Amino acid sequence: MQRIFKFALVFVAMFGAGAAYAGAGGTEFDTIYQQLTDWTEGTLGRIIALGMIITGLGWGVVRQSIMAVVVGVAGGLALANAPTVIDNILGGVLF
């Protein structure tokens, strides 16, 4: 778990400064952003989210713990809502 946290911290440190200007940038990457958003909100995103939930259920049975299911559901929800959250944060929309 600490390795994931360290990786996330390094990732944010490397790319965090560029993210401050992401809302006011050009349109060079609009097509790939739209493609990734379509994948996440479309059938592919639903398949991945369902896979996360099913994997969590499987690990929950193996470990005899509900926490693996919670992690799977949380991952699926995060994937399904990620484009909306990113648009609201970087677009400056509060509601």
C-alpha positions in Angstrom: 0.0 0.0 0.0 2.9 2.3 0.7 4.3 1.7 -2.7 1.0 2.8 -4.3 0.9 5.9 -2.1 4.5 6.8 -3.0 3.8 6.3 -6.7 0.7 8.5 -6.5 2.7 11.2 -4.6 5.5 11.2 -7.3 2.9 11.2 -10.1 1.1 14.2 -8.6 4.4 16.0 -8.0 5.5 15.5 -11.5 2.3 16.4 -13.2 0.6 18.7 -10.6 2.1 21.9 -11.9 0.8 21.4 -15.4 -2.7 20.6 -14.1 -3.1 24.1 -12.8 -3.2 25.4 -16.3 -5.2 22.6 -17.8 -8.5 24.5 -17.9 -7.1 27.4 -19.9 -5.0 25.4 -22.4 -5.3 24.9 -26.1 -7.3 22.4 -28.0 -4.5 20.1 -29.0 -5.7 17.2 -26.8 -9.4 17.7 -27.0 -9.9 14.7 -29.3 -8.1 12.2 -27.1 -9.8 13.6 -24.0 -13.2 13.2 -25.6 -12.3 9.7 -26.7 -11.2 8.6 -23.2 -14.3 10.2 -21.8 -16.5 8.4 -24.3 -14.8 5.1 -23.4 -15.2 5.7 -19.6 -18.8 6.7 -19.8 -19.7 4.1 -22.5 -19.9 0.4 -22.6 -16.1 -0.1 -22.0 -16.3 1.9 -18.8 -19.3 -0.1 -17.6 -17.5 -3.4 -18.4 -14.4 -2.3 -16.5 -16.5 -1.1 -13.5 -18.5 -4.3 -13.5 -15.2 -6.2 -13.6 -13.9 -4.3 -10.6 -17.0 -5.1 -8.6 -16.9 -8.8 -9.6 -13.2 -9.0 -8.7 -14.0 -7.4 -5.4 -16.7 -10.0 -4.8 -14.3 -12.8 -5.6 -11.6 -11.5 -3.3 -14.3 -10.9 -0.6 -15.2 -14.6 -0.8 -11.5 -15.7 -0.8 -10.6 -13.5 2.1 -13.9 -13.8 3.8 -14.1 -10.0 4.2 -16.5 -7.4 3.0 -13.7 -4.9 2.5 -12.6 -6.3 -0.9 -16.2 -5.8 -2.1 -16.2 -2.2 -0.9 -12.9 -1.6 -2.7 -14.4 -3.0 -5.9 -17.5 -1.0 -5.7 -15.6 2.2 -4.9 -13.3 1.6 -7.9 -16.3 1.1 -10.1 -18.0 4.2 -8.9 -14.8 6.2 -9.2 -14.4 5.1 -12.8 -18.0 5.9 -13.7 -17.9 9.4 -12.1 -14.3 10.4 -13.0 -15.1 12.4 -16.2 -17.7 14.5 -14.4 -15.5 15.1 -11.4 -12.5 16.1 -13.7 -14.7 18.4 -15.8 -16.1 20.1 -12.7 -12.7 20.6 -11.0 -10.8 21.8 -14.0 -13.7 23.6 -15.6 -14.3 25.7 -12.5 -18.0 24.6 -12.2 -19.1 24.3 -8.6 -22.6 22.8 -9.1 
